[in-house]
Each structure stands twice: as structure tokens, then as C-alpha cells.
């Protein structure tokens, strides 16, 4: 049973939640019993259903507790199936949540949404500014996951969340793939799901690194320059992918860059292979800059174990900027990407339900 707090009014309740360290530092919607009950009902699941435990505090994530986080984050009930799927994803052992919460690295869970839930549980933005402000579903779904990590997983800055600096994605980090505009099969299909499945993929990620490239239509080989630049972003020497190697990373291609690579005859799998082969740090740099990691006979250091560790999707507006997100690369499973099907068919619509 979830503990019940009381306060004289909502202003006092907000201050109490801040005092108890239950917020992310921003104001929250007060999770009254009525609001939480409505969010649980919208999930189609029992309030006391246990989804798993969340480290490092190993709190039990029940549907009710997740609903509390969703209310506090400002979610609409429509978003609840995606929030539940994201929580399920980070709870999977392959995600290394306990280690991720306790690391000094800045990693944060990036949520990628595919399939019909992008529309039925949103809309979840995939176009211009998808990782920026102004998109309620993106902002509140990502924030709800973070609040579960704080209040169920008990990750508190400086005591159990040991990130030296963090990054803004630790408030919220969520977008959808722009499947309609992409010439490639959707990300979730490449990961073994059906096209009409709704899927959440979560992986640890640094803040986005901007990659600038202006195409040259007169040079049929110009796409190779784009591949080189993306690989440089993925395996830049100061990052964990360049130094420690072996973790997943994300490439978000804008529509123009996707068109360049697709126009060169490359599939998503081809792009991943090309980036894998180009993502390395030369032995001379390893020896000169990474002496404590170099060993007796340093070799060229591959950033990834294989192309499957590079997740590629299309999102954002068209132009000269794409983004890459290197990762943490540590933990028993190197903070692997985990994909979970969204059980949106369980959603229980509440007629006339107001947001709060």
C-alpha cells in the first residue's frame, strides 16, 4: 500500500513534496487519490500489480506508484501505457538500472516510441524540435519515468544518484520515430516486432551531440563524408564509447540526411555497418591520450562490438543537423537497449476526463 500524505492545500502539498525530495526540482501536479485512481483506471491494470523492482533502492514498482509519477509529471491518461512500457524496459536486467542510477557518468534513459502509440498515446512528437520544449507527451512521459527512478528507485543526487554533472535529459528524454517520412523500416521492426505493434525502446544516452553536414548533389560519393562525421560523433575520444567501448549508441538522422544515405542505396542495416567500421579511435591517440587505459600494446579501439549496437532512427526537421548520442558502456550488460511492447489495448478510456 502506498503511503498517504496530507497537507492543508495544494501549495503546502507541493512544498512538502519538494522537502521530501520527491520531485525533480520542478513543480509537479499534486497526486491526489482521485487523480491517481483515474490514471490507474486508464492503464487497464490493477493498482497493486507489480511490474518489478527499481534500483538502487530496489523499490517495488506497482501500477499505482507508476500512476503517481505520471500524475506528478503532468501526463494525460492517454500516455499511461507508454509510461508503463518504459518502466518495464528499464526494470529488465539488461538495462543495468541500478548501476546506471549510481554511476558518476551523465547517462540518462532515452525513450524512443514506435508504432500506433505515437498517435493513440500522444501525439508523441517526432518532427521539428522533438527533443525540445513544447511537446507535452514527450516532456511528461520522459519526466514520469524519471520520477519513478527518483521515488521508486530512490536515486537522489549526491547520495545514490552519483552523476558528477548530469545533463538535461535527466529531466525528460523522449521522442518518437518519424516513421511516415522515413524510407527505412521502423526501428521496432528492425528489432523483431511487427509493424503494427507499439513499442518503447529505452537505452542510456548522453545529451545529443550535433552533427553538421551539408550535402553535395554534384558528388555521388558525398554520403561517405556524412558517414565519417556521424562516426566521429559516436566515437569521439573523450566519450565512453571512444575510451571504454562496447555500449549502445543512438543516431537520429534528420530527413535530409536520411535522404542522402537512402539515395546512396543504403538500408538502415547498411548504415549501421558503415558506422561500425568507421567508429574507432586510432592506436596513436589511445596511447597518447588514454595512457591509463591503453595497456602495453595499444591497438585501434573499436567503439562498438558490432553494428547492432548502433540504433538508427529518423526524427526532427529537415536541414544540416543530425544528432548522435554516445552512451555509458558500463554495467554487466553495458547498459543495453531494451524494447518492450506497449499494451495499449488495455487502455480504459474515461469519457470527459479532465487532465488534472
One Martini backbone bead per residue (centre of mass of N, CA, C, O) as a GRO file, in nm:
protein
  356
    1UNK     BB    1   0.097   0.037   0.022
    2UNK     BB    2   0.057   0.362  -0.019
    3UNK     BB    3   0.147   0.639   0.110
    4UNK     BB    4  -0.024   0.900   0.288
    5UNK     BB    5  -0.054   1.236   0.240
    6UNK     BB    6  -0.082   1.562   0.401
    7UNK     BB    7  -0.255   1.885   0.341
    8UNK     BB    8  -0.410   2.193   0.335
    9UNK     BB    9  -0.287   2.229   0.038
   10UNK     BB   10  -0.129   2.243  -0.266
   11UNK     BB   11   0.103   2.422  -0.183
   12UNK     BB   12   0.189   2.252   0.063
   13UNK     BB   13   0.227   1.988  -0.093
   14UNK     BB   14   0.454   2.084  -0.275
   15UNK     BB   15   0.656   2.155  -0.050
   16UNK     BB   16   0.667   1.869   0.069
   17UNK     BB   17   0.778   1.723  -0.181
   18UNK     BB   18   1.036   1.885  -0.190
   19UNK     BB   19   1.138   1.820   0.099
   20UNK     BB   20   1.137   1.495   0.036
   21UNK     BB   21   1.253   1.450  -0.266
   22UNK     BB   22   1.001   1.387  -0.495
   23UNK     BB   23   1.136   1.565  -0.704
   24UNK     BB   24   1.308   1.734  -0.988
   25UNK     BB   25   1.265   2.060  -0.899
   26UNK     BB   26   0.990   2.080  -1.013
   27UNK     BB   27   0.687   2.127  -1.050
   28UNK     BB   28   0.387   1.951  -0.954
   29UNK     BB   29   0.135   1.738  -0.960
   30UNK     BB   30  -0.091   1.652  -0.738
   31UNK     BB   31  -0.137   1.318  -0.604
   32UNK     BB   32  -0.427   1.245  -0.582
   33UNK     BB   33  -0.646   0.997  -0.543
   34UNK     BB   34  -0.818   1.066  -0.790
   35UNK     BB   35  -0.594   1.096  -1.002
   36UNK     BB   36  -0.467   0.818  -0.966
   37UNK     BB   37  -0.720   0.645  -1.024
   38UNK     BB   38  -0.750   0.743  -1.314
   39UNK     BB   39  -0.472   0.641  -1.414
   40UNK     BB   40  -0.513   0.347  -1.348
   41UNK     BB   41  -0.769   0.303  -1.518
   42UNK     BB   42  -0.627   0.380  -1.790
   43UNK     BB   43  -0.432   0.123  -1.791
   44UNK     BB   44  -0.599  -0.159  -1.719
   45UNK     BB   45  -0.480  -0.205  -1.430
   46UNK     BB   46  -0.378  -0.300  -1.137
   47UNK     BB   47  -0.259  -0.124  -0.876
   48UNK     BB   48  -0.092  -0.389  -0.740
   49UNK     BB   49   0.075  -0.436  -0.974
   50UNK     BB   50   0.386  -0.584  -1.044
   51UNK     BB   51   0.670  -0.490  -1.244
   52UNK     BB   52   0.905  -0.442  -1.027
   53UNK     BB   53   1.236  -0.340  -0.964
   54UNK     BB   54   1.418  -0.040  -0.845
   55UNK     BB   55   1.713   0.099  -0.873
   56UNK     BB   56   1.899   0.112  -0.581
   57UNK     BB   57   1.640   0.069  -0.371
   58UNK     BB   58   1.435  -0.161  -0.456
   59UNK     BB   59   1.166  -0.076  -0.548
   60UNK     BB   60   0.829  -0.129  -0.599
   61UNK     BB   61   0.660  -0.137  -0.911
   62UNK     BB   62   0.361  -0.020  -0.928
   63UNK     BB   63   0.098   0.105  -1.087
   64UNK     BB   64   0.037   0.324  -0.877
   65UNK     BB   65   0.324   0.449  -0.863
   66UNK     BB   66   0.333   0.520  -1.163
   67UNK     BB   67   0.082   0.701  -1.157
   68UNK     BB   68   0.198   0.911  -0.970
   69UNK     BB   69   0.422   1.001  -1.162
   70UNK     BB   70   0.235   1.081  -1.398
   71UNK     BB   71   0.086   1.300  -1.250
   72UNK     BB   72   0.330   1.474  -1.162
   73UNK     BB   73   0.429   1.516  -1.471
   74UNK     BB   74   0.146   1.571  -1.651
   75UNK     BB   75  -0.010   1.347  -1.755
   76UNK     BB   76  -0.208   1.186  -1.956
   77UNK     BB   77  -0.383   0.897  -1.968
   78UNK     BB   78  -0.289   0.820  -2.259
   79UNK     BB   79   0.026   0.775  -2.163
   80UNK     BB   80   0.043   0.527  -1.968
   81UNK     BB   81   0.137   0.286  -2.152
   82UNK     BB   82   0.420   0.410  -2.205
   83UNK     BB   83   0.519   0.434  -1.917
   84UNK     BB   84   0.499   0.135  -1.847
   85UNK     BB   85   0.695   0.036  -2.068
   86UNK     BB   86   0.942   0.198  -1.969
   87UNK     BB   87   0.961   0.066  -1.694
   88UNK     BB   88   0.996  -0.223  -1.795
   89UNK     BB   89   1.262  -0.171  -1.945
   90UNK     BB   90   1.445  -0.072  -1.699
   91UNK     BB   91   1.398  -0.342  -1.529
   92UNK     BB   92   1.559  -0.490  -1.703
   93UNK     BB   93   1.864  -0.630  -1.665
   94UNK     BB   94   1.999  -0.514  -1.935
   95UNK     BB   95   1.988  -0.205  -1.833
   96UNK     BB   96   2.128  -0.139  -1.559
   97UNK     BB   97   1.991   0.054  -1.342
   98UNK     BB   98   2.154   0.060  -1.084
   99UNK     BB   99   2.422   0.147  -1.217
  100UNK     BB  100   2.312   0.397  -1.361
  101UNK     BB  101   2.218   0.554  -1.103
  102UNK     BB  102   2.530   0.538  -0.966
  103UNK     BB  103   2.683   0.683  -1.165
  104UNK     BB  104   2.908   0.945  -1.276
  105UNK     BB  105   2.773   0.956  -1.519
  106UNK     BB  106   2.531   1.123  -1.749
  107UNK     BB  107   2.329   0.919  -1.795
  108UNK     BB  108   2.014   0.860  -1.977
  109UNK     BB  109   1.694   0.776  -2.054
  110UNK     BB  110   1.597   0.691  -2.375
  111UNK     BB  111   1.289   0.742  -2.548
  112UNK     BB  112   1.147   0.526  -2.799
  113UNK     BB  113   0.873   0.556  -3.027
  114UNK     BB  114   0.657   0.308  -3.176
  115UNK     BB  115   0.387   0.318  -3.357
  116UNK     BB  116   0.056   0.389  -3.276
  117UNK     BB  117   0.126   0.532  -2.997
  118UNK     BB  118   0.217   0.804  -3.119
  119UNK     BB  119  -0.104   0.873  -3.137
  120UNK     BB  120  -0.282   0.728  -2.905
  121UNK     BB  121  -0.041   0.829  -2.678
  122UNK     BB  122  -0.085   1.146  -2.762
  123UNK     BB  123   0.117   1.308  -2.928
  124UNK     BB  124   0.441   1.205  -3.036
  125UNK     BB  125   0.711   1.361  -3.120
  126UNK     BB  126   0.923   1.365  -3.451
  127UNK     BB  127   0.996   1.642  -3.530
  128UNK     BB  128   1.040   1.944  -3.479
  129UNK     BB  129   1.176   1.956  -3.167
  130UNK     BB  130   1.133   1.672  -3.013
  131UNK     BB  131   1.362   1.740  -2.769
  132UNK     BB  132   1.196   1.982  -2.693
  133UNK     BB  133   0.989   2.217  -2.639
  134UNK     BB  134   0.615   2.179  -2.666
  135UNK     BB  135   0.582   1.858  -2.586
  136UNK     BB  136   0.391   1.698  -2.375
  137UNK     BB  137   0.437   1.396  -2.404
  138UNK     BB  138   0.741   1.392  -2.406
  139UNK     BB  139   0.787   1.544  -2.136
  140UNK     BB  140   0.602   1.359  -1.940
  141UNK     BB  141   0.704   1.075  -1.996
  142UNK     BB  142   1.001   1.122  -1.923
  143UNK     BB  143   0.939   1.235  -1.639
  144UNK     BB  144   0.796   0.990  -1.519
  145UNK     BB  145   1.038   0.804  -1.523
  146UNK     BB  146   1.216   0.974  -1.338
  147UNK     BB  147   1.021   0.967  -1.089
  148UNK     BB  148   1.050   0.663  -1.049
  149UNK     BB  149   1.362   0.670  -1.002
  150UNK     BB  150   1.335   0.844  -0.745
  151UNK     BB  151   1.079   0.706  -0.573
  152UNK     BB  152   1.150   0.397  -0.627
  153UNK     BB  153   1.474   0.389  -0.679
  154UNK     BB  154   1.621   0.616  -0.501
  155UNK     BB  155   1.748   0.856  -0.682
  156UNK     BB  156   1.978   1.079  -0.533
  157UNK     BB  157   2.159   1.343  -0.535
  158UNK     BB  158   2.475   1.251  -0.384
  159UNK     BB  159   2.386   0.943  -0.280
  160UNK     BB  160   2.273   0.754  -0.543
  161UNK     BB  161   2.311   0.981  -0.749
  162UNK     BB  162   2.647   1.022  -0.900
  163UNK     BB  163   2.639   1.238  -1.094
  164UNK     BB  164   2.850   1.497  -1.153
  165UNK     BB  165   2.630   1.661  -1.365
  166UNK     BB  166   2.475   1.570  -1.595
  167UNK     BB  167   2.161   1.624  -1.783
  168UNK     BB  168   1.861   1.731  -1.918
  169UNK     BB  169   1.767   1.425  -1.972
  170UNK     BB  170   1.703   1.387  -1.652
  171UNK     BB  171   1.414   1.497  -1.691
  172UNK     BB  172   1.384   1.449  -2.019
  173UNK     BB  173   1.371   1.164  -2.283
  174UNK     BB  174   1.163   1.198  -2.566
  175UNK     BB  175   1.064   1.013  -2.869
  176UNK     BB  176   0.975   0.971  -3.203
  177UNK     BB  177   0.944   0.810  -3.491
  178UNK     BB  178   0.943   0.906  -3.840
  179UNK     BB  179   0.787   0.684  -4.025
  180UNK     BB  180   0.639   0.832  -4.263
  181UNK     BB  181   0.923   0.977  -4.374
  182UNK     BB  182   1.064   0.710  -4.383
  183UNK     BB  183   1.241   0.468  -4.589
  184UNK     BB  184   1.253   0.291  -4.348
  185UNK     BB  185   1.222   0.069  -4.138
  186UNK     BB  186   1.130   0.048  -3.842
  187UNK     BB  187   1.291   0.003  -3.555
  188UNK     BB  188   1.107  -0.225  -3.433
  189UNK     BB  189   1.134  -0.414  -3.676
  190UNK     BB  190   1.449  -0.445  -3.652
  191UNK     BB  191   1.374  -0.578  -3.345
  192UNK     BB  192   1.116  -0.798  -3.410
  193UNK     BB  193   0.861  -0.649  -3.476
  194UNK     BB  194   0.566  -0.542  -3.564
  195UNK     BB  195   0.438  -0.280  -3.734
  196UNK     BB  196   0.160  -0.270  -3.538
  197UNK     BB  197   0.332  -0.226  -3.310
  198UNK     BB  198   0.391  -0.102  -2.989
  199UNK     BB  199   0.710   0.060  -2.900
  200UNK     BB  200   0.961   0.066  -2.646
  201UNK     BB  201   1.284   0.224  -2.641
  202UNK     BB  202   1.560   0.187  -2.409
  203UNK     BB  203   1.852   0.400  -2.348
  204UNK     BB  204   2.152   0.504  -2.280
  205UNK     BB  205   2.237   0.868  -2.273
  206UNK     BB  206   2.356   1.130  -2.388
  207UNK     BB  207   2.364   1.411  -2.497
  208UNK     BB  208   2.328   1.562  -2.778
  209UNK     BB  209   2.524   1.551  -3.079
  210UNK     BB  210   2.603   1.760  -3.316
  211UNK     BB  211   2.568   1.713  -3.683
  212UNK     BB  212   2.722   1.862  -3.954
  213UNK     BB  213   2.568   1.860  -4.297
  214UNK     BB  214   2.624   1.935  -4.643
  215UNK     BB  215   2.527   1.849  -4.931
  216UNK     BB  216   2.646   1.703  -5.259
  217UNK     BB  217   2.494   1.661  -5.564
  218UNK     BB  218   2.774   1.636  -5.745
  219UNK     BB  219   2.852   1.400  -5.533
  220UNK     BB  220   2.812   1.057  -5.506
  221UNK     BB  221   3.023   1.041  -5.236
  222UNK     BB  222   2.916   1.232  -5.001
  223UNK     BB  223   2.799   1.025  -4.793
  224UNK     BB  224   3.075   0.952  -4.663
  225UNK     BB  225   3.104   1.210  -4.499
  226UNK     BB  226   2.862   1.163  -4.318
  227UNK     BB  227   2.962   0.901  -4.194
  228UNK     BB  228   3.219   1.016  -4.069
  229UNK     BB  229   3.084   1.226  -3.883
  230UNK     BB  230   2.909   1.033  -3.721
  231UNK     BB  231   3.146   0.859  -3.617
  232UNK     BB  232   3.290   1.085  -3.466
  233UNK     BB  233   3.058   1.126  -3.263
  234UNK     BB  234   3.052   0.832  -3.147
  235UNK     BB  235   3.401   0.818  -3.128
  236UNK     BB  236   3.489   1.022  -2.938
  237UNK     BB  237   3.749   1.009  -2.724
  238UNK     BB  238   3.605   1.129  -2.452
  239UNK     BB  239   3.418   0.909  -2.469
  240UNK     BB  240   3.312   0.599  -2.378
  241UNK     BB  241   3.312   0.481  -2.666
  242UNK     BB  242   3.618   0.560  -2.712
  243UNK     BB  243   3.740   0.433  -2.439
  244UNK     BB  244   3.562   0.172  -2.335
  245UNK     BB  245   3.345   0.055  -2.496
  246UNK     BB  246   3.048  -0.151  -2.595
  247UNK     BB  247   2.806   0.036  -2.637
  248UNK     BB  248   2.537   0.192  -2.700
  249UNK     BB  249   2.387   0.396  -2.967
  250UNK     BB  250   2.261   0.703  -3.118
  251UNK     BB  251   2.088   0.786  -3.432
  252UNK     BB  252   1.963   1.102  -3.557
  253UNK     BB  253   1.802   1.154  -3.851
  254UNK     BB  254   1.739   1.366  -4.074
  255UNK     BB  255   1.570   1.379  -4.369
  256UNK     BB  256   1.815   1.470  -4.544
  257UNK     BB  257   2.018   1.252  -4.450
  258UNK     BB  258   1.848   1.012  -4.521
  259UNK     BB  259   1.832   1.073  -4.827
  260UNK     BB  260   2.132   1.045  -4.884
  261UNK     BB  261   2.164   0.746  -4.790
  262UNK     BB  262   1.933   0.625  -4.956
  263UNK     BB  263   2.039   0.733  -5.235
  264UNK     BB  264   2.300   0.530  -5.195
  265UNK     BB  265   2.156   0.241  -5.108
  266UNK     BB  266   2.096   0.247  -4.800
  267UNK     BB  267   2.033   0.086  -4.522
  268UNK     BB  268   2.013   0.060  -4.196
  269UNK     BB  269   2.219  -0.174  -4.185
  270UNK     BB  270   2.435  -0.037  -4.358
  271UNK     BB  271   2.484   0.206  -4.177
  272UNK     BB  272   2.571   0.050  -3.927
  273UNK     BB  273   2.816  -0.082  -4.060
  274UNK     BB  274   2.964   0.174  -4.147
  275UNK     BB  275   2.984   0.296  -3.861
  276UNK     BB  276   3.133   0.068  -3.724
  277UNK     BB  277   3.394   0.081  -3.910
  278UNK     BB  278   3.440   0.405  -3.829
  279UNK     BB  279   3.428   0.347  -3.506
  280UNK     BB  280   3.735   0.474  -3.403
  281UNK     BB  281   4.050   0.469  -3.227
  282UNK     BB  282   4.356   0.536  -3.260
  283UNK     BB  283   4.641   0.413  -3.124
  284UNK     BB  284   4.790   0.687  -3.088
  285UNK     BB  285   4.563   0.814  -2.915
  286UNK     BB  286   4.549   0.608  -2.696
  287UNK     BB  287   4.846   0.645  -2.601
  288UNK     BB  288   4.836   0.961  -2.554
  289UNK     BB  289   4.537   0.986  -2.388
  290UNK     BB  290   4.505   0.662  -2.260
  291UNK     BB  291   4.722   0.542  -2.061
  292UNK     BB  292   4.527   0.403  -1.839
  293UNK     BB  293   4.392   0.219  -2.100
  294UNK     BB  294   4.608   0.101  -2.314
  295UNK     BB  295   4.844  -0.061  -2.242
  296UNK     BB  296   5.120  -0.214  -2.387
  297UNK     BB  297   4.950  -0.265  -2.686
  298UNK     BB  298   4.803  -0.055  -2.864
  299UNK     BB  299   4.500  -0.031  -3.041
  300UNK     BB  300   4.256   0.000  -3.221
  301UNK     BB  301   3.942   0.137  -3.105
  302UNK     BB  302   3.640   0.002  -3.084
  303UNK     BB  303   3.324   0.124  -2.999
  304UNK     BB  304   3.203  -0.155  -3.100
  305UNK     BB  305   3.094  -0.492  -3.131
  306UNK     BB  306   2.857  -0.398  -3.329
  307UNK     BB  307   2.601  -0.277  -3.533
  308UNK     BB  308   2.366  -0.342  -3.319
  309UNK     BB  309   2.467  -0.088  -3.125
  310UNK     BB  310   2.329   0.091  -3.354
  311UNK     BB  311   2.080   0.326  -3.338
  312UNK     BB  312   1.841   0.406  -3.600
  313UNK     BB  313   1.673   0.720  -3.674
  314UNK     BB  314   1.400   0.928  -3.764
  315UNK     BB  315   1.414   1.285  -3.695
  316UNK     BB  316   1.301   1.588  -3.731
  317UNK     BB  317   1.414   1.835  -3.913
  318UNK     BB  318   1.514   1.974  -4.200
  319UNK     BB  319   1.879   1.970  -4.275
  320UNK     BB  320   2.220   1.990  -4.128
  321UNK     BB  321   2.107   1.836  -3.859
  322UNK     BB  322   2.219   1.591  -3.656
  323UNK     BB  323   2.229   1.312  -3.409
  324UNK     BB  324   2.426   1.196  -3.132
  325UNK     BB  325   2.444   0.923  -2.870
  326UNK     BB  326   2.630   0.839  -2.653
  327UNK     BB  327   2.746   0.623  -2.389
  328UNK     BB  328   2.845   0.435  -2.111
  329UNK     BB  329   2.938   0.102  -2.130
  330UNK     BB  330   2.837  -0.009  -1.858
  331UNK     BB  331   2.796  -0.291  -1.701
  332UNK     BB  332   2.694  -0.610  -1.748
  333UNK     BB  333   2.529  -0.488  -2.030
  334UNK     BB  334   2.609  -0.196  -2.116
  335UNK     BB  335   2.339  -0.054  -2.119
  336UNK     BB  336   2.117  -0.176  -2.283
  337UNK     BB  337   1.885  -0.210  -2.512
  338UNK     BB  338   1.521  -0.190  -2.462
  339UNK     BB  339   1.225  -0.365  -2.570
  340UNK     BB  340   0.866  -0.280  -2.540
  341UNK     BB  341   0.549  -0.352  -2.543
  342UNK     BB  342   0.255  -0.183  -2.588
  343UNK     BB  343  -0.051  -0.208  -2.392
  344UNK     BB  344  -0.302  -0.038  -2.536
  345UNK     BB  345  -0.555  -0.241  -2.519
  346UNK     BB  346  -0.594  -0.175  -2.197
  347UNK     BB  347  -0.713   0.083  -2.234
  348UNK     BB  348  -0.921   0.315  -2.039
  349UNK     BB  349  -1.164   0.511  -2.121
  350UNK     BB  350  -1.252   0.844  -1.997
  351UNK     BB  351  -1.512   1.021  -2.010
  352UNK     BB  352  -1.440   1.357  -1.970
  353UNK     BB  353  -1.147   1.373  -1.889
  354UNK     BB  354  -0.944   1.550  -1.708
  355UNK     BB  355  -0.620   1.600  -1.663
  356UNK     BB  356  -0.587   1.641  -1.339
   0.00000   0.00000   0.00000
